[in-house]
Amino acid sequence: MVARMVLSLACLCVLFTDVPGLAFQLRSSQARIRPRSSGVPATVLRVDSSLVLIPAHVTNAAGAPVTSLRKEDFRLFEDGVEQTIANLAQDDAPVSVGVLFDASASMKGKMQKSCEAAAAFFKTANPEDEFFLVKVGERPKLSVPFTADSDQLYHAILRIKPFGRTALLDALPLAAMQMKKARNARKVLVILSDGGDNWSRHSAGQVELALLESDVVVYAMGIFDSDYSTKRTSEERGGPALLERLAEQTGGHHFRVDELDDLPAITTQIGRELRSQYVLGYYSTNKSRDGKYRRVRLTASAPKEQRLHLYYRRGYYAAAE
């Protein structure tokens, strides 16, 4: 009896593998299954590995979100070649958020407003969102792993005692590694820092590559001193440009904080931007699986809007053989 059962199972395996592509499709489908945290259907953004997803946020000249655009209002180019946009999604889909909180000594006089900013951001959360917290200091640390309870992050931030220097570039790869455990297709890193990196072992180029491969969007709040341009090290002087570059390349936004009192309003704005994003999907006309970086350019137009500003992912790495 056991021998007949084993023989039958073997025959079924041969039958399935003889159908072209079927065995691969079954394995791929199984790999994409995700448990849901509640009975609310999750928005599925990633259809298969050949669909390229570009998150984008669009504002008008006054900085207000533009949420009424249609698929035909966008044009998308990959390495200069126009692509056909297959689909356009815009909804309040769940987000996986990593918060990178600067805990260096220079944050001593800024903790109260920074905590208020974190509280304001968490108030914009979707019930299906998940969060983790990385404390940025001389040795970046994952303080709170992924959780749906944002109160855990808030109370952990309240307990932070600022100390030492800033190793932001070391904290970002740590966050990118943690983001591999994300349950949601939309992934965001929110950085709250008061200056440039002055203690990291990683280079800016290494970090940028890690972020692009992790498919995350970076939002940064830079709380820079008025004399940052005269700081002692080139890393500190380059802080604003670094945050601007990371945000721009990943499709996020860098907010320069000139007044601490503006922090809560800025974090609220970031939360709103996350809820008004477009996600454009297309199948690249370049079928090469060469693992190379491909540059993306996106434009948009609307009859009633004279000028639009787009924040979007500027490129991606193709799949490799």
C-alpha positions as CSV (number, residue, x, y, z in Angstrom):
1,M,0.0,0.0,0.0
2,V,2.8,2.4,1.0
3,A,4.7,1.6,-2.2
4,R,1.6,2.3,-4.4
5,M,1.1,5.7,-2.6
6,V,4.8,6.7,-3.2
7,L,4.5,5.6,-6.9
8,S,1.3,7.7,-7.3
9,L,3.0,10.8,-5.8
10,A,6.0,10.3,-8.1
11,C,3.7,10.2,-11.1
12,L,1.9,13.4,-10.1
13,C,5.3,15.1,-9.8
14,V,6.3,14.0,-13.3
15,L,2.9,15.1,-14.7
16,F,3.2,18.6,-13.3
17,T,6.8,19.1,-14.3
18,D,6.1,17.9,-17.8
19,V,3.7,20.9,-18.3
20,P,6.0,23.8,-19.4
21,G,6.4,26.5,-16.7
22,L,3.7,25.0,-14.4
23,A,6.1,23.8,-11.7
24,F,7.8,27.2,-11.7
25,Q,4.5,29.0,-11.5
26,L,3.4,26.9,-8.5
27,R,6.6,27.6,-6.6
28,S,6.4,31.3,-7.4
29,S,2.8,31.5,-6.3
30,Q,3.7,29.8,-3.0
31,A,6.5,32.2,-2.4
32,R,4.3,35.3,-2.8
33,I,1.7,34.2,-0.1
34,R,1.6,36.5,2.9
35,P,-0.4,36.0,6.0
36,R,-2.9,38.8,6.7
37,S,-3.1,40.5,10.1
38,S,-6.8,41.0,9.9
39,G,-9.8,40.4,7.7
40,V,-9.2,43.5,5.7
41,P,-8.0,42.6,2.1
42,A,-4.5,43.7,1.5
43,T,-3.7,45.7,-1.6
44,V,-1.5,43.6,-3.9
45,L,1.0,45.8,-5.7
46,R,3.6,43.4,-7.0
47,V,2.1,41.1,-9.6
48,D,5.3,39.3,-10.7
49,S,9.0,39.8,-11.0
50,S,8.8,41.5,-14.4
51,L,6.4,44.2,-13.3
52,V,8.4,47.4,-12.4
53,L,6.7,49.5,-9.7
54,I,7.5,53.3,-9.4
55,P,6.0,55.1,-6.4
56,A,5.3,58.8,-7.0
57,H,4.0,61.7,-5.1
58,V,2.7,64.8,-7.0
59,T,2.2,68.3,-5.7
60,N,1.1,71.6,-7.3
61,A,3.0,74.9,-7.2
62,A,1.7,75.5,-3.7
63,G,3.0,72.2,-2.4
64,A,-0.5,70.6,-2.0
65,P,-0.9,67.0,-3.1
66,V,-2.5,66.4,-6.5
67,T,-4.6,63.2,-6.3
68,S,-6.9,63.4,-9.3
69,L,-4.4,62.3,-12.1
70,R,-5.2,59.4,-14.4
71,K,-3.0,56.9,-16.0
72,E,-3.0,58.8,-19.3
73,D,-1.8,62.0,-17.5
74,F,1.6,60.3,-16.9
75,R,4.5,59.6,-19.2
76,L,7.3,57.2,-18.1
77,F,10.7,56.7,-19.7
78,E,13.4,54.0,-18.9
79,D,16.9,54.9,-20.1
80,G,15.3,57.4,-22.5
81,V,12.8,54.9,-24.0
82,E,9.1,55.6,-23.3
83,Q,7.3,52.8,-21.6
84,T,3.6,51.8,-21.6
85,I,2.1,52.2,-18.1
86,A,0.2,49.0,-17.4
87,N,-1.6,50.1,-14.3
88,L,-1.9,53.0,-11.8
89,A,-2.9,52.5,-8.2
90,Q,-3.7,55.1,-5.6
91,D,-5.1,54.1,-2.3
92,D,-4.3,54.1,1.4
93,A,-2.4,50.8,1.3
94,P,-0.6,49.6,4.4
95,V,3.0,50.7,4.7
96,S,6.1,49.2,6.4
97,V,7.9,52.1,8.1
98,G,11.4,52.2,9.6
99,V,12.1,55.2,11.8
100,L,15.7,56.2,12.1
101,F,16.0,58.5,15.1
102,D,19.2,60.5,15.8
103,A,20.4,59.8,19.3
104,S,23.7,61.6,19.1
105,A,24.8,64.2,21.7
106,S,23.9,67.1,19.6
107,M,20.2,66.2,19.9
108,K,20.1,67.2,23.6
109,G,18.3,70.4,23.1
110,K,16.0,69.0,20.5
111,M,14.5,65.9,22.1
112,Q,11.2,67.4,23.2
113,K,10.2,68.7,19.7
114,S,11.5,65.5,18.1
115,C,9.3,63.4,20.4
116,E,6.4,65.6,19.5
117,A,7.2,65.1,15.8
118,A,7.2,61.3,16.2
119,A,3.9,61.4,18.0
120,A,2.4,63.5,15.2
121,F,3.6,61.0,12.6
122,F,2.2,58.0,14.4
123,K,-1.2,59.6,14.5
124,T,-1.4,59.5,10.7
125,A,-0.8,55.7,10.7
126,N,-3.1,53.1,9.0
127,P,-4.2,50.3,11.3
128,E,-2.5,47.8,9.0
129,D,0.9,49.7,9.1
130,E,3.9,48.2,10.8
131,F,6.9,50.0,12.2
132,F,10.5,49.5,13.5
133,L,12.9,51.9,15.2
134,V,16.6,52.3,14.7
135,K,18.5,54.4,17.2
136,V,21.2,56.3,15.3
137,G,24.4,56.9,17.4
138,E,28.0,55.8,17.3
139,R,26.7,52.2,17.1
140,P,23.3,52.1,15.4
141,K,20.9,49.8,17.1
142,L,17.6,48.2,16.3
143,S,15.7,49.4,19.3
144,V,12.2,48.0,18.4
145,P,11.7,45.3,15.7
146,F,8.6,45.3,13.4
147,T,5.4,45.9,15.3
148,A,1.9,47.2,14.6
149,D,2.0,49.0,17.9
150,S,3.5,52.5,17.3
151,D,3.2,53.2,21.0
152,Q,6.2,50.9,21.5
153,L,8.3,53.1,19.3
154,Y,7.1,56.3,20.9
155,H,7.9,55.1,24.4
156,A,11.3,53.9,23.2
157,I,12.0,57.3,21.8
158,L,11.0,59.0,25.1
159,R,13.7,56.9,26.8
160,I,16.5,57.9,24.5
161,K,19.4,59.7,26.2
162,P,21.5,61.6,23.5
163,F,25.1,60.6,23.5
164,G,28.1,60.4,21.2
165,R,28.5,61.0,17.5
166,T,26.4,60.2,14.4
167,A,26.8,57.1,12.3
168,L,23.8,57.6,10.0
169,L,25.4,55.8,7.0
170,D,25.9,52.7,9.2
171,A,22.3,52.9,10.4
172,L,20.8,52.9,6.9
173,P,22.1,49.4,5.9
174,L,20.8,48.1,9.2
175,A,17.4,49.5,8.4
176,A,17.5,48.1,4.9
177,M,18.2,44.6,6.3
178,Q,15.3,44.9,8.7
179,M,13.1,46.0,5.9
180,K,13.5,42.6,4.2
181,K,11.1,41.3,6.9
182,A,8.4,43.7,5.9
183,R,4.9,42.3,5.3
184,N,3.8,45.3,3.1
185,A,4.7,46.1,-0.5
186,R,5.2,49.8,0.3
187,K,8.3,50.4,2.3
188,V,9.4,53.7,3.8
189,L,12.3,54.9,5.9
190,V,11.8,58.1,7.9
191,I,15.0,59.8,9.1
192,L,15.1,62.4,11.8
193,S,18.6,63.8,12.2
194,D,20.2,67.1,13.2
195,G,23.4,66.9,11.1
196,G,25.7,65.0,8.8
197,D,27.4,61.7,9.4
198,N,30.7,61.9,11.3
199,W,31.4,58.3,12.5
200,S,30.3,55.7,9.8
201,R,32.4,53.0,8.2
202,H,30.0,52.8,5.2
203,S,30.3,55.1,2.2
204,A,27.4,57.1,0.7
205,G,27.6,55.0,-2.5
206,Q,27.3,51.7,-0.6
207,V,24.3,53.0,1.3
208,E,22.6,54.3,-1.8
209,L,23.0,50.9,-3.5
210,A,21.6,49.1,-0.5
211,L,18.5,51.4,-0.4
212,L,17.8,51.0,-4.1
213,E,18.1,47.2,-3.9
214,S,15.7,47.3,-0.8
215,D,13.0,49.1,-2.8
216,V,12.4,51.6,0.0
217,V,11.4,55.3,-0.2
218,V,13.3,57.7,2.1
219,Y,11.8,60.7,3.8
220,A,14.2,62.8,5.8
221,M,13.9,65.7,8.3
222,G,17.2,67.5,8.5
223,I,17.5,69.7,11.7
224,F,20.6,71.6,10.7
225,D,22.3,74.3,12.7
226,S,22.5,77.7,11.0
227,D,26.3,77.3,10.8
228,Y,26.4,73.8,9.3
229,S,28.5,75.1,6.3
230,T,31.4,75.9,8.7
231,K,31.4,72.5,10.5
232,R,34.8,70.9,11.2
233,T,34.4,67.9,8.9
234,S,33.3,67.5,5.3
235,E,30.8,64.8,6.4
236,E,29.0,67.3,8.6
237,R,29.0,70.0,6.0
238,G,27.7,67.5,3.5
239,G,24.7,66.4,5.7
240,P,22.0,68.4,3.8
241,A,23.2,67.2,0.4
242,L,23.4,63.6,1.6
243,L,19.8,63.5,2.8
244,E,18.6,65.3,-0.3
245,R,20.3,62.8,-2.5
246,L,19.0,59.7,-0.7
247,A,15.4,61.1,-0.7
248,E,15.5,62.1,-4.3
249,Q,16.9,58.9,-5.7
250,T,14.4,56.7,-3.8
251,G,11.4,58.9,-4.6
252,G,11.0,60.5,-1.2
253,H,11.3,64.0,0.1
254,H,13.9,65.9,2.2
255,F,12.4,68.5,4.5
256,R,14.8,71.0,5.9
257,V,13.8,72.0,9.4
258,D,14.6,75.6,10.1
259,E,12.5,75.9,13.2
260,L,12.0,73.2,15.8
261,D,8.4,74.2,16.2
262,D,7.8,73.2,12.6
263,L,8.8,69.5,13.3
264,P,5.3,68.2,14.2
265,A,3.7,69.8,11.2
266,I,6.4,68.3,8.9
267,T,5.9,64.8,10.2
268,T,2.2,65.2,9.7
269,Q,2.8,66.2,6.1
270,I,5.0,63.2,5.6
271,G,2.2,61.0,6.8
272,R,-0.3,62.6,4.4
273,E,2.1,62.2,1.5
274,L,2.3,58.5,2.2
275,R,-1.5,58.4,1.9
276,S,-1.6,60.2,-1.4
277,Q,1.0,58.3,-3.4
278,Y,0.6,56.9,-6.8
279,V,2.1,53.6,-7.8
280,L,2.8,53.1,-11.5
281,G,3.4,49.7,-12.9
282,Y,5.0,48.8,-16.3
283,Y,6.7,46.0,-18.1
284,S,10.0,47.1,-19.3
285,T,10.7,46.9,-23.1
286,N,14.3,46.0,-22.1
287,K,14.1,42.2,-21.5
288,S,17.8,41.8,-20.6
289,R,18.3,40.1,-17.2
290,D,21.7,41.8,-16.7
291,G,21.4,43.2,-13.2
292,K,22.2,46.7,-14.4
293,Y,20.8,50.0,-13.1
294,R,18.1,51.5,-15.2
295,R,17.2,55.2,-15.0
296,V,13.6,56.2,-14.8
297,R,12.1,59.6,-15.8
298,L,8.5,60.4,-15.0
299,T,6.4,63.4,-16.2
300,A,2.8,64.4,-15.5
301,S,0.4,67.0,-16.7
302,A,-3.1,68.1,-15.7
303,P,-5.3,70.6,-17.4
304,K,-6.1,72.7,-14.3
305,E,-2.5,72.6,-12.9
306,Q,0.0,74.9,-14.5
307,R,3.0,73.4,-12.8
308,L,3.4,70.0,-11.1
309,H,6.3,68.7,-9.0
310,L,7.0,65.0,-8.9
311,Y,8.8,62.9,-6.3
312,Y,9.5,59.4,-7.6
313,R,12.0,56.6,-7.7
314,R,14.7,57.6,-10.2
315,G,15.7,54.1,-11.2
316,Y,16.0,50.4,-10.3
317,Y,18.3,47.4,-10.7
318,A,17.1,44.9,-13.3
319,A,16.9,41.2,-12.4
320,A,20.0,39.1,-13.0
321,E,20.4,35.6,-14.4
